[in-house]
Amino acid sequence: MFDSPDWVFTMFAFLGFLCCMIPLPWHLEAWNTGTCLYMIWTGLSCLIQFINSIVWQSNVVNWAPVWCDITSKFIIGANVAIPACSLCINRRLYHIASVSSVTKTRAQKRRDIMTDLAIGLGIPVLEMILQYIVQGHRFNIFEEVGCYPATFNTPPAYALVFAWPLVLGCISAYYCVRTIVELAQRRAQFMEFLSVNKNLSSSRYFRLMGLAGIEMLCTIPLGAYVIYLNATAQPILPWISWADTHSNFSFVGIVPSVVWRASGPTVLSIELSRWLLVVCAFVFFAFFGFADEARKNYRLAYVSVAKRVGISTAGTMSSGGGSWTTGSKSEMACNSRTATMPVFVTQRTEQKRDSLTSFSTDISMGEFNLAFNDAKEIPYSPTETAAGSISKESLPSTPIDEQTVHLPDTPALPQYIVDSPESLRNSVDIV
């Protein structure tokens, strides 16, 4: 991985940015602050690494000093922000598993959001500020890597900068263990809480738990290993004074690739700091990029884009024996009529006979392409349909022997007449 061409990392960095940004809109609807902060920090970090790998490919020219000032500080914050967001997620999952009430007031929800923002946003910003204490010069530019923060390798740097991910990972591990214990003890109450929470299902809960668990398991060993690399890659120099540390602060370190790649610990430290951001993005997408809500939003996005470019989208949904399709306006108008209850023509005719009138009930339903032949006599009752109602006042009278035969008090059975094949209508009106 570390010996791969530069374009490989560039490609994966951009894909990592997309993997974090695509699911962001529907996660904002759930008001899961820790998850949203995780996506924002990881996605923007991948975007910065993507841009840096293009701008500083095969050169170490200081093209954009202000850009490097901003992004080098952002990299410092992101190294702490991802473990902090994992802590937010584990903390929230613990409070859900140990909840004593299935409902929360608006004030409680607001307090939870503010706490998550203080952890997932406040701690990284505080880390950026504290890093200035041990910032030896403005920034470094590594060929093929781009802008990189400059931290003076002195004992205070380990307490102010390097140890934060390890500490946050240990706190996340505490909440993760407590969550598992609470789930084992309060399973029934936990399921009751999920049943009334429309923004959190059991599937999403356990996916969040899996993401936070993997982050916690990776943060602790990697945080310890990064401290070891920083202690062995360069000699640890004593802290003398503020003035000594910040002397010649405007200096910009220029490091060609042949120099920094000659040191194994330096290569490992720099490449790990880049690739771990991409791995975090793909781990998140593996948990949430193929969920039900993700597939639904992908489908909506595809339909929206297809309509804009003029591509016809046809979707078929079947339920029992019916189906609907989305196509032209005329087709939609036709299908909208077939989706309603069928309306049959009712006519009453009498012929001069000595016996009772005979009836036939041959019904043809063009919607389902089925034909039914039934010889049973069904007693008449006025029935209201989607198009209107059938009553004896709507039935016409027919002359027999030049006399008008009045309708009997007891309604007679209706006769259903088959629609003619030439008719283009799917349903007919009541006569």
Sequence and secondary structure as in RCSB ss.txt:
>XXXX:A:sequence
MFDSPDWVFTMFAFLGFLCCMIPLPWHLEAWNTGTCLYMIWTGLSCLIQFINSIVWQSNVVNWAPVWCDITSKFI
IGANVAIPACSLCINRRLYHIASVSSVTKTRAQKRRDIMTDLAIGLGIPVLEMILQYIVQGHRFNIFEEVGCYPA
TFNTPPAYALVFAWPLVLGCISAYYCVRTIVELAQRRAQFMEFLSVNKNLSSSRYFRLMGLAGIEMLCTIPLGAY
VIYLNATAQPILPWISWADTHSNFSFVGIVPSVVWRASGPTVLSIELSRWLLVVCAFVFFAFFGFADEARKNYRL
AYVSVAKRVGISTAGTMSSGGGSWTTGSKSEMACNSRTATMPVFVTQRTEQKRDSLTSFSTDISMGEFNLAFNDA
KEIPYSPTETAAGSISKESLPSTPIDEQTVHLPDTPALPQYIVDSPESLRNSVDIV
>XXXX:A:secstr
 TTS HHHHHHHHHHHHHHHHTTHHHHHHTT HHHHHHHHHHHHHHHHHHHHHHHTTT      HHHHHHHHHHH
HHHHHHHHHHHHHHHHHHHHHHT S S   HHHHHHHHHHHHIIIIIHHHHHHHHHGGG  SSEEEETTTEEE  
   SHHHIIIIITHHHHHHHHHHHHHHHHHHHHHH HHHHHHHHHH TT  HHHHHHHHHHHHHHHHHHHHHHHH
HHHHHHHHS       HHHHTTTTT EEEE HHHHTT HHHHHHHHHHHHHHHHHHHHHHHHHTTSHHHHHHHHH
HHHHHHHHHT      EEETTEEE    HHHHHHHHHHTS     EE      SS     EEEEETTTTEEEEE 
        B SS B  GGGS   EETTEE    SS    EE    TT   SS    
